[in-house]
Amino acid sequence: MSQPLKSYLIRIPQGNESRILAFEEVLMQFHESGQAGRLVLSLVASGQSIGLHFAAEEAVAELFSGLVYSAFPDVDIVESE
């Protein structure tokens, strides 16, 4: 039986648009990690701000969050409902 998914929001500060290509590397590293589990991604836009919402099982969320922080240390990742 699979674990329930937890939801998270990655708040991306303005000015990171030029580094957005680094996110491709995050996805490649996640894929190459061989971590089994579910990861659901969606973009969120509100006014002038953008964010990334993801839902994942706890172990997957920890790995993915770590990869995101390594590429974008100034983002804020918060658990959402």
Buried (B, 14 or more C-beta within 10 A) or exposed (E): EEEEBBBBBBBBEEEBEEEEEEBEEBEEBBEEEEBEBEBEEEEBEEEEEBBBBBBBBEEBBEBBBBBBBEBBEEBEBEEEE
